[in-house]
Amino acid sequence: MQSTNTVSTPVNVSVLPLLGRLLIATIFLVSGFGKLTAPSATIGYIASVGLPLPELAYAGALAAELGGGLLLVLGYRTRWVAAALAAFSVVSAVLFHNALGDQNQMFHFLKNLAMAGGLLQFVAFGGGTLSLDERKSEVTGILSTAR
């Protein structure tokens, strides 16, 4: 009887980074869409915490959530986008969810920190094989080999 050292996995592991990117990006895309459909409420909330130039902060939040979320889904410049979204998540936690005596706010604060932690995994390991980053590196490798 012949023994093999291969391990059968039920899911192709190359799909897991894509799935992770989709799951983390969802919260940014949904939140960004909510901000897009209710600009005055969002700007009012930003102003209520005392941030200067709430309209500019609103535009920045839209760019981060919608733009960053879309780039994360595509896996384009994944490490940089994930780092920016991780920073955005921590700053948002500190500015908007700092009433830790309120259990709801504490959960939002911890959720933002958890999202930052998940995003740091993409900073460390990249977007995976099913990403535009990987596609770009394949093309670059082919072009440099052809020279």
C-alpha positions as CSV (number, residue, x, y, z in Angstrom):
1,M,0.0,0.0,0.0
2,Q,1.4,3.4,-1.0
3,S,1.2,6.3,1.4
4,T,1.0,9.9,0.2
5,N,1.8,13.0,2.2
6,T,-0.8,15.2,0.5
7,V,-3.6,16.8,2.4
8,S,-7.0,17.3,0.8
9,T,-8.5,20.6,1.5
10,P,-12.2,21.3,0.9
11,V,-11.6,24.9,-0.3
12,N,-9.0,26.0,-2.7
13,V,-6.8,28.2,-0.5
14,S,-6.2,30.7,-3.2
15,V,-9.9,31.7,-2.9
16,L,-9.5,32.6,0.8
17,P,-7.7,35.9,0.5
18,L,-10.3,37.0,-2.1
19,L,-13.1,36.0,0.3
20,G,-11.4,37.8,3.1
21,R,-11.0,41.0,1.0
22,L,-14.7,40.8,0.0
23,L,-15.9,40.3,3.6
24,I,-13.8,43.2,5.0
25,A,-14.6,45.5,2.1
26,T,-18.3,44.9,2.5
27,I,-18.5,47.0,5.7
28,F,-16.7,49.9,4.1
29,L,-18.8,49.8,0.9
30,V,-22.1,49.6,2.8
31,S,-21.1,52.3,5.2
32,G,-19.8,54.5,2.4
33,F,-23.1,54.0,0.4
34,G,-25.0,55.0,3.6
35,K,-23.0,58.2,3.9
36,L,-23.5,58.9,0.1
37,T,-27.3,58.6,0.5
38,A,-27.4,60.8,3.7
39,P,-24.8,63.5,3.3
40,S,-26.4,66.1,5.6
41,A,-26.9,63.6,8.4
42,T,-23.3,62.4,8.1
43,I,-21.9,65.9,8.0
44,G,-24.0,66.8,11.0
45,Y,-22.6,63.8,12.9
46,I,-19.1,64.7,12.0
47,A,-19.7,68.2,13.1
48,S,-21.2,67.0,16.4
49,V,-17.9,65.5,17.6
50,G,-16.2,68.8,17.0
51,L,-14.1,68.1,13.9
52,P,-13.2,71.1,11.8
53,L,-14.3,71.2,8.2
54,P,-17.0,68.5,8.4
55,E,-17.6,68.7,4.7
56,L,-14.0,67.9,3.9
57,A,-14.0,65.0,6.5
58,Y,-17.2,63.7,4.8
59,A,-15.5,63.7,1.4
60,G,-12.5,61.9,2.9
61,A,-14.7,59.3,4.5
62,L,-16.5,58.7,1.2
63,A,-13.1,58.3,-0.6
64,A,-11.8,56.0,2.1
65,E,-14.9,53.8,2.3
66,L,-16.1,53.6,-1.3
67,G,-12.7,54.0,-3.0
68,G,-10.8,51.9,-0.5
69,G,-13.5,49.3,-0.4
70,L,-13.6,48.9,-4.1
71,L,-9.8,48.8,-4.4
72,L,-9.7,46.2,-1.7
73,V,-12.2,44.0,-3.5
74,L,-10.2,44.3,-6.7
75,G,-6.9,43.6,-4.9
76,Y,-5.3,46.7,-6.4
77,R,-2.4,48.1,-4.3
78,T,-3.8,45.9,-1.6
79,R,-1.1,46.5,1.0
80,W,-1.3,50.3,0.8
81,V,-5.1,50.3,0.7
82,A,-5.3,48.0,3.6
83,A,-2.9,50.1,5.6
84,A,-4.9,53.3,4.8
85,L,-8.2,51.6,5.8
86,A,-6.6,50.2,9.0
87,A,-5.5,53.7,10.0
88,F,-9.0,55.1,9.0
89,S,-10.6,52.4,11.2
90,V,-8.5,53.2,14.2
91,V,-9.0,57.0,13.8
92,S,-12.7,56.5,13.4
93,A,-12.8,54.4,16.5
94,V,-11.0,57.0,18.5
95,L,-13.0,60.0,17.2
96,F,-16.5,58.6,16.9
97,H,-16.7,55.6,19.3
98,N,-14.8,56.8,22.3
99,A,-17.7,56.7,24.8
100,L,-16.6,53.3,26.1
101,G,-19.0,53.4,29.1
102,D,-21.8,53.0,26.5
103,Q,-21.8,49.3,25.6
104,N,-22.9,49.9,22.0
105,Q,-20.1,52.4,21.5
106,M,-17.6,50.0,23.1
107,F,-18.6,47.3,20.6
108,H,-18.2,49.8,17.7
109,F,-14.8,50.8,19.0
110,L,-13.7,47.1,19.3
111,K,-15.2,46.3,15.8
112,N,-13.1,49.1,14.3
113,L,-10.0,47.7,16.0
114,A,-10.8,44.2,14.8
115,M,-11.2,45.5,11.3
116,A,-7.8,47.2,11.5
117,G,-6.3,43.9,12.7
118,G,-7.8,42.0,9.8
119,L,-6.6,44.7,7.4
120,L,-3.1,44.4,8.8
121,Q,-3.1,40.8,7.6
122,F,-3.4,42.1,4.1
123,V,-0.6,44.6,4.7
124,A,1.6,41.7,5.8
125,F,0.6,39.1,3.3
126,G,-0.9,40.9,0.3
127,G,-4.1,40.4,-1.6
128,G,-3.5,36.8,-2.7
129,T,-3.3,35.1,-6.1
130,L,-6.8,36.3,-7.1
131,S,-6.0,40.0,-7.1
132,L,-4.9,42.7,-9.6
133,D,-1.7,43.0,-7.6
134,E,-0.8,39.4,-8.4
135,R,-1.9,39.8,-12.0
136,K,0.3,42.8,-12.4
137,S,3.3,41.0,-10.9
138,E,2.7,38.1,-13.3
139,V,2.7,40.5,-16.3
140,T,5.8,42.3,-15.0
141,G,7.6,38.9,-14.5
142,I,6.7,37.8,-18.1
143,L,7.9,41.2,-19.5
144,S,11.2,41.1,-17.6
145,T,11.8,37.5,-18.7
146,A,11.2,38.3,-22.3
147,R,14.0,41.0,-22.4
